[in-house]
Amino acid sequence: MCLPVCILGLALWSSPALASCDKLLPASGALGDETSLPSRLVTPDDLLELRDIGQPDSALFEAQSPLAISPDGKRLAFVMTRADPEANSQCRALVVIDLAGGREPQALDRGGEFPIMKAPQRGVLYRLGLPVTVTPVWSPDGRWIAYLRRDHGTTQLWRARSDGSGAQVMTHSAVDIEDFTWSPEQRRWIFAATPGLREAARQIDREGNSGWLNDVRMVPNVGARPLLPATLKREVFALNLESRPESGPENWKIEAASEAERALLKARDTALPSARFAEGRRAWAEHLTPNPYSGLRLLAEDRAGKTVICRSEDCSGSLSNIWWEAGGRSLIFLRREGWNRGQMGLFRWVPGQSKPRRILLTGDLLHGCVLAVAALICTSENAVMPRRIVSISLRDGAQRLIFDPNPEFGHLRLGTVTRLTWRNDKSLPAWGDLVLPPDYRPGTRLPMIITQYHSDGFLRGATGDEYPIHAFAARGFAVLSLERPPLFGSDRSDLRNWEEVFAASIKDWADRRSLLSSMVTGIDQVIARGFVDPARIGITGLSDGASEARFALVNTRLFAAAAISSCCTDTNAMMNAGGSGFADAMHAAGYPKTIEDNRAFWAPYSMALSARRMDRPLLMQLADSEMGLGLETFTALREAGQPVEMYVFPDETHNKWQPAHRKAIYQRNLDWFGFWLQGKVDPDPTKTSQYERWQAMKAALLAKGVTP
């Protein structure tokens, strides 16, 4: 039977290894060996080629964990990735480790493409550039591990033998398999797909013969072709694992899932933390006010089925995960707390008791935690330590290292990292992690790079991963990695939805002014401590960070050079290149229409309107899908004779995902700030033309009486 999703069961077994990814696993013997490699400074490649487990962006706190514990509680499965910039690819493998430690990790399957996340926005699907988190699922007997893998542009359902003897593709769908789980009797796989996407794409092809209507589906910045709709029905199917011999030629039996089976996947689609005990009792979090940014509170059902609320302050705020302990008497939960949520607390609460008991308070960032026997298994990281897998005792919070995917990183020399805290002029809390070079001499005033807009976990490349923080420090820069204060309006109980909060944040550029106040306060702290030369400060950013960088350039003279990764919200570009759907949403929030006299609105923010005085060197490294938004600003700066340079990267998204591009971006950002803030020129002959252009920019500034 071939349902609309068109799935065929084929017994295809993956190859045991890919030669180009032979360094995906840590070298044998590297675990725990701290003396085999000499100590040296961090390079861009060290950061680019880190092995990743889960979402690389540490600021993304998502409900889905990348970790899966075996039924016997002895092993852990996950998908590990490593960028290969030379091949411009991502090495991927399904890996199993022993929770007790002592054995080398085992790759059960290698291969697959980077699975780019697509998200609904204004009725259409956008590629974001972030990876889809793949969570393996063990069979009840522990013999198999199921997972999603993408090949030839489509994501399929696979399974691998847990003993490492092979992996098998289970579906050949024309559209992506989006989610899956076991059925209650554990004989069927329940999986979801959106078959209508295939016909929708064909309809757009046919429509092109008579011309595409420029409506909300069209986003000129992304391309002329209308985007696929985000409103199509997701359908759920069942694959009967007992319907064919393990190696026989017959097709697996595919049929529509039952209502109860569909509910299994629906229950996983919750945006807020929740947990369900085996007997059906629930625990969940809900917002304290209608404001979607408001804090959460913890609720649970007691043994009588009555809802009880934990009213302790420790049970409210930024709750990230909830679990029932064995026996169902108590709940375990994780909470972000402290100054601007810069720490994590682990608690136990017995529903009905007035207060929870703290198990752990840590400055390390914990992600993807799953409940094991008397422990949580989590990924853990901090400013100078890339992500590792640890076990956390539920008795006393003691931590034990299970697996370090990047043992080589321990041989690198890093500078000191100091967390500075402050409040801005609206009394909102913020912080910045100040990174100094490994060989910093007290009393030396350094050039400094500002990175934005989150500073959670390991300091890799800031939000968007384009500004290599520790590599900058290794080249003699101080780096202030900023964590933004709470969004302006996020604490207002009278705001009822995202749209109202957004409108409040842009009124009189309230959030931009809040962020600038925070940034200036942090910079002043660093200058006052004597670490930084105030005449040699550079600013960077992607997305909201790029927006704030531009606002800072228009409204201050603090910065000697800038680099941005996305551009630009400006007088006409966003309404034209963003498309009618985007324009309508912005107008509803308070942005003026193109036909209106909007100069007064845009004056505090527009680089195009301020082009004649924007004499700070600006590097723009943009995705091709966002270039259109940047043309108004770039053209205005160029016409004004300002030092601006734009690079455009093909087949890229808001978050750039191709390793070769990220390597080029890393290197150019290092070169750019090295030139403007340190007066350095890389003697690499392939960069001769780059420095000739930059020298010409500097000469033009000097001719105008501007000292770069």
N, C-alpha and C positions, 0 to 999 in steps of 0.2 A: 504494500500500500504506500503510495507516495502522496503525502498531504501537501498543502500549499507550500510548506516550508521545504519540500523536496529533499528528503533526507534518505540516503542510502547507506546501509551498513556494509563497509568494506574492511576486510582484514588486512590492513596495511600496517606494517611495523616500522618504526622509525629507526634510522641508523644510530649506532651506538655513540657517535661523537662527530663534531664538526671541527676540522683542523684549525680554522681561524679562531676558534673559541677555546683553545687548549688551556688558557689561563683563567677560565671562568671560575673554577674552584681554586681555593688557596693551595699553594704547592704542598705536596706531602711533606710532613714534618714541620711545616711553618707554624702550626698551632702551638703556642706556648714557647716557641724558640725566639728569644729576645736578643740573641747575640750573633745570628748568622749574617746580618746585613749591617753595613756601616751607617752611621747617622749622617743625614744630609738635610738640606732645605727642601721645602715643598715646591713642586713644579705644577704647572697647570694640568699636566697629564695625570699626576697623582690624584687630583680632584675629579677629573673627567672619568677616570677608569675605576673609581670606587665601585665595589660590588654592592648592589642595592637589594633590599628585601622590603617590599611594599612601596608605597608612594615615596618618591625621592624628596618631595617637598615636605619638610618636617612640620610646617605650619598647618598642614591639612589633617584635621582630626576627623577621621571618617569611622563609621560604625563597622565597616567590613575589615576583618583582620586578614593578613596574608598567611597566617599560620594555621596549621591543622594538626591536632594531636591524634595519634593512632588509637584504635579502640582499647588496646591493652595499656595505654598510657606511657609507653616506653620510647616512642619515636615521634619525631616532628617533621612534617612536610611543608615545603614552601617553594615558590618560584623565585629564583635569584637571577639578577640581570647584571650585565657589565657592558659599558659602552666600548665600542671599538672604533675610534675616530678615523683610523687609516682606511678601514673598510666601509666607513659610514654606516655601521649597523649596530644592533644591540644583540649581544650574546645572551641567551636565555636558557635556563635549565630548571627542571623539576628536581629538587634536592631533598634528601632525607638525612636526618642526623639522629643520633641517640641522645635522649634527654639526660642520661646518666653521664655522658661525655666519654672521652677516651678513644673513640673510634673516629676515623676520618669521615667527612661527609661523602655521601654517594649521590651521583647524578643519575637519576632514573631515565631521564629523557633530555635531550639537548636539541635546541632549534626553535623555530617560530619567529614571527615578525613582531615588531613593536605594536601593541594593541592600543591605538589612540582613542581616548575617551571622547564620546560625542554627548553633547548636552543640549536640552531644549531651551531655546531662548526666543521669545516673541513668536512662537508657533513653528519654528524651523529648527533643524539640527545643525549645530556648529561643532566642528572639530576643535578641541581645546589644546591639544598637544600634550596633555597629561596622560600617563598610562592607565589603562583599566586595571584595577587590582584583581589578581587572580587568586582565589582561595581554593586550594586542593580539598578534595573530599575523600576520606578513606571508606572502603567497603567495610561492612560490619565484621567480616572475618579477618580484616587486615591484609588480605592478599593483593588488593588492588587500590590504586589511588586515581580518582577521576579529577580532571582539570580542563580548563579552556586553553586552547592554543590557536594562534592565528598564522595561517599560511596562505600565500597567493591571494591576499586581500580579504580573506573571510575567516572568521573565528569559528572553530569547530569544537566538539566535545571529544576529549581523548581519555584513555585510561592507560596506566602503566602498572606493571607488576612491581610490587613493593620490594621484591628481592633483586631488582635490577636486571631482570632477564628480557625486558622489552617493553615497548609502548605501542599503542594501537589507536588509530583514529576511529571514532565510533559514528560520526555523522559526516555527511557531505552536503551541507546546506548551502542554498544559494544566497542566504542572508546570514548575518552573524547570529550565533547562539549567544544569548545575553546573560543567562543565569541558569542554574540547575541545582538540584538537590536530590536526595534519596526519597523514595516513597516510604510511608510508615512501615510497610511489611518488608522493605529493603530489597525488593526484587525488581524494582523499576526505577529508572531515572526520570525525574520530572524536569523539563527544561523549557525555557522561554525563548521566543524569537518574534520578529515582526515581519511576517511574510509580505505584507503589503508594501514594504519599501521597494521590493523589486519591481512591482508594477508601477509604483509612483515614479521610479527612475525612467521606466519605459515611456510613461505618459509625458514626462518632461522632454524626452527625446522627440516624441511625435509632435509635441507642441512647438518645438523649435523649427519644424518645417514651415510653419505659418507665422513664426515670431513669438518670442516669449513676452508675455505681458509683464510690464514693470509694476509689480505689486509687492506686498509684504514678504513674498518668498525671495525676492531679489535683493541681494546685498552687494552692490557694485564693488565695494572694497574687497570682497572675497572673490568675486568673479561675476561674469554676466549670466551664467547659468543659475536658474532658481535653485535654492536649497531644498532638500527633502523635508517633507512635513514632519513635525514632532508629535502629531495628533493621531497617528495611525494606531490601531489596536494591537497590543502585544498579545500573542496567543501562546498557550501553554500546551505542551505535548508530553507524552509518556513513551519511553523506550523500554520494552520488556526484555530484561536481561536473560530470561529463560526461554526466549523464543527461537534460539538457534544454537547449534554447537559452537564451542569456543573458536574453532578454526575452520568451520564449515563455510560453504559458499553462499548460504541463504542470507536473505536480508533480515536485519533485525525488524521486529514488528513495531511500527510506530503508529500511535493512535492519539486522538485528542484526550487530554487529561480530564479526570473527573473533577467535580466541583471541589471536593475535599483536597485533591492534589493541587489544584490551582491555588487554593488558600495557603498552601505551604510556601509558595514563592511570594504571595502577597504579604504574608506575615513578615518577610525579610525586608520589605520595602519601607521600613520606618525611618524617619529622619532623626528621631530622638532616641536616646538610650532606652532600652527595654529588655526584659528577661522574662521567660516563662518556665516555671518549675514543671517537672514531669507530670505531676497530678493536675496541672492546669492553672495553678496560681500565678498571678502576674505581678510584676514590678515594673514601674515605668517612671519617666520624668516628664514634666509638663512645664510650660512657661508660667512665670509668676504674673505676667501681665500680657495683654494682647500684642504688645510690641515683640516682633520676632527676634529681636536682639536681647530681650530681657533674660535674666537668669532663670535657671530651672529649679524645681523642687522635686524631691523624691517621694513616691507613693508606692504602696504595695498592698496586696490582699493578705489578710491573716488567715489562719487555718479555718476560720468560720466563713471566709469569703468576704469579710468586711474590709472596705478600703481604709487604710490608715496612712496618715501623712507624717513624715519626719519633719518636725518644725525647728530642729536645730539649725543654726547657721551653717554648720558643717555639712548639712544635707542639701544645701542650696547653692546656686551660683552656676559655675561651669562644670556640670557633670558630663563625663565623657563615656563611661561604661558602667554597666550593672551586671552582676551575676548572682544567681542563687547558689548557696553552698549546698553540699550534699546533705540530705535530710530535710532541707527546706526551712530550717529554723531561722537562718540569718542570710543577709545580703552582703555582698562585697561590692564596693563601688570606688571608682577613680574620680578625682575632682581636681581641676586646675584651680589654684589658689595663690595667695600671696600677692606681692606687688604686681599689678596689671597681669595677674594669672601666670606669673613666671615660675611657679613651683607646681609640683603634683603631689596630692595626698591620696593615700589608700586607706579605706575605712571599712569597718564591719558594723552593720546595723541589724538589730533584731527588731522586726516590725512590732510596734507597740511600746518600745522603750523610747525615752525622751531624747537620748543622744547616741550617736554612733561612737565607736572606739577607733582611734587612729592606730593604724598599723605601720604606716610609713609616711615620711615627708622627705621629698627629694627635689633637688634642682635639676636632675636629669630628666630628659623627656622620654616618656613611656608611650609606645604606640602598639596597636595590634594585639593587645593582651588577650589570651585565652586561658580558661580555667583548667587547671590540672588538679591532681590529688594534693590538697594542702598547699598549693602554690599557684601563682600566676606565671605564665610564660609570656614574656613581652620582648619587644625590641626596645633598646635603651641607647641613648646618645646624649652628648653634651657638646659644648662649644668646641672642644679640642678632641673629641672622641667620636668617630663615625659610628653608625648604627651597629649594635651587637644584639645577640639574643641572650636573655638572662632569665633565671628562675627567681621569683620573689616569694619568700615564705609568707604564708597567710597567718602564721603564728606571731612572728616578730619582725617581719619586713626584711630579714636578711637576704642579701642577693648573692647569687652564684652564677658565674659566667658559664654559659652552655656552648656558645659558638661565636667566634669572631670572624666575620667574613673578610676582614681586611687586616690581617695580622701585620702585613708589611708597613702599615701606617704608623705603627708603634716605633719604627726606626727613624721617623722624620722629626726634624727639629722645628718646633712651633714656638711662637712667641707667647707672652702672657696675655690672658684675657681677663678683663675686669668688668664686672657689671656695674654700671652707673644708673642711678634712678633719679627721677625728678617729676615735677608736675608742671603742666603748661599754664598759660594764662587763664584757662578755664578750669583749673584745678584737676584736670584729668591726668591720671598716672601714666607714665611711659618709662621705658628704659633704653639703654644703649650698651652694647657689648664693645668695649674698647680693646682692640687687638693691637699689640705693639710688636715690632720685629724681634726675632730671637736674640739678636745681638744689640738690642737697644741700650744706649748709654744714657744714664740719667742726666737731665739737663739739656739734652739735644731736642731741638724743636723740629719736628718732622712734617713733611707733606701728609695730608690726610684725605682719605676717601670716605664719603658717606654712602652707605648702602641702605636699602629700604626693602619692604616695609614691615617685614617680620624678622625676628632674630631668635627663632626657636631651634633648639637642638644643635646639631653640628653646623658650624659656620662654613658652608660650602661656597655658595655663589649668590647669596641673598635670594629674595623672591624672584623666581624665574631662572635662577642659576646661570647668570651671565657675567658676574663680577667676582672672580675667584679670591675670596677674602684672605685666606692664608698665603696664597701666592703673592698677593699685593704686599702683605707683611714681610714675606721673604725677600722682597725687592726694596725694602726700606721705607714702606709707607706705614703710617698708622691707619687703622680702619675703625670707623664708628658704625657698627651694625645696629640700625635702629629698629626697635619694636614700636609700632604706632600706638598712640593712645586709643581708647575706645572711640568708635564712630560717634561723631556729634549727633545727638538725638537718640542714641541707643538706650539711654536711661530714662526716656520720657514715656510714662505709662499712657499718655493720651494718644500716642501714635499706634495705629492698629495693624499696619501691614508694611511690607517692604517698600512699597511706593511712597507711603507717607514719611517713612524714615529717610528715604533718599531725597525727597523734596525738602525736608527740613535741613538735611546736610548740605544742600547746594544753595540754599537761600543766603544771599550775601556771601557766598563762598565760605560758609561757616566751617565746614570740615577742613577745607584747604587751609584756612587761617589757624585752626586748631593744630593741624599737623605742622605748619610752619613755626608756630610758637614752640611746639615741643622740640622740633629740630634745632632751632636757634638756642634754646635753653640747654640742650645737650652739648652742642658745640661750644657754648660759652664755658660749660663745666670743664671740658677737655682743655681748652685754651688756658683757663685759669690755673690748671694743674701744671702747666708748662711743657706739655707734650708736643704741641702742634704749633706750626707757623701759620698764623691766621691769614697770611697772603697766599698760601698754597693749599687750598682746600678744594677738592673736586666732589661733585655730586653725581649720583647714578640712580637708575630705577627702571623698572618694568611695570606696566599697567598702572595701578594707583601710584606706585612709586615714581613712574615717569611723569604722571600728572603733577605730583607734588614737586618733582625736580623743576618742571617748567614754571610752576607757580612761584617757587623760590627764586628762580632766575629773573622773573618779571618784577618781583617785589623786594629783592635784596641785592646787595653787591658782595655777598659773602664768598662767592665761589669763583675760582679762577678758571675752571674748566668743567665740562659736563659730558656725560654719555647717557643716552636713553635707549631703551629697547622697544618702545612702542610710542606712537605719536599720531595724531594729536587731537585733543578736544579743542576745537577752534571755531571761529565765527561761522564758517560755511562748510568746512570739510566734514564734520560729523553728520550734518544733516544730508549732505549730498552723497558722500561715499558710504555712509552707514546704511543707506536705504530708507524707504518710507516707514517700515516697521520700527526701526530704531529711532527715526526722527519723531514719530508720533509718541513714543514712550518718553523721549527727552522733553518734548513740548509739555506733556502731561505733568512732568516733574517740575517744570518751571523754566526750562530753557526757552529763549525767544525764538520765533520763527525767522527764517531767512528774509522774508519780505518786510520784517519789522525793523525799526531803527534800533539796533541792538548794541551799538558801540559802548554805551555806558555799562551795560551788563558785562560785556566781554573785556573791558579795559583792564581789570585787575588780573586777568588770567591769560589773555591771548598773546602768544609770541609773535603772531603775524602783525597785530596792531602795534606791537612794541619793537618791531624788527630793527628800526633805526638805532635803538640803544642796546640791542642784544649783542654785545661785542665779546661775550665769553665764548671760547671755542666749544662747539657742540658736535658730538659724534652721535649719529643716529644709525642703529643697526636693527633693521625692521624685517618682519616677515613679509613675504610677497602678498599675503592675504590681508595685510594691514597697511601696505605702502600708500594706498589711496588716501587714507586719513592723514598722512604726513605731508602730502604734497603742498598744501596751502602754506604750512609753516616753513617747509624747506625752501619753497619758491620765494617767499617774502624775505627770508634771511639772505638768500643768495642775491636777490635783487638789491638788498641793502648793503651788499659787499661784506657780509659778516662771515666769520670763520666757521663754516658748517660743512659737514661731510655726511653723506647718506650711503649706506650699504643695504642691499635688499637680498634676502635669502629665499631661494625657490622652494616651493612645496612646504612652506612652513606655516605655523599656527601661532596663536597668541603666546603660548609657551613653546619655545623652539625645542624640537625633539630630536633633530638629526645630529649625531655626535660630531661629524666633520664640521658642521656649522657652529656648534657650541665651542669646538676647539678654536676655530678662526675668531669667534667673538671674544673668547677669553683672551687670546693673544693680542688682538687689536686693542682691547680695553687696557691691557697692561702697557702696550706701546704708547697709546694715546696719553695716558696720564703720566707715564714716564717722560714723555717729550715735554708736555706743558707744565708739569709740576716739578720735575727733577732735571730738565734739560738734557735728557739722555736720548741717544740715537742707537738703535740696534744695528750693528755693522752687517747684518745679513744682507747679501746683495739682492735678494728677491724683494726686499723692502725699500729699495732705493727710491722708486717713484712715490711711495707713500710719504717718505720723509721730505722729498722735494716739494710735494703739495703742502705739507704742514709748515715747512720753512717759508714758503710763499705766503701762507696765511699769517705767520708771525711777522713777516716783513710788512705786510699790508697793515696790520695793527699798529706797528711801530710808526709807520708813515702817517697814521691818523692821530698819533700822540697817545696811543693806548699801550700800556705796558702789560704784556701777557704774563 
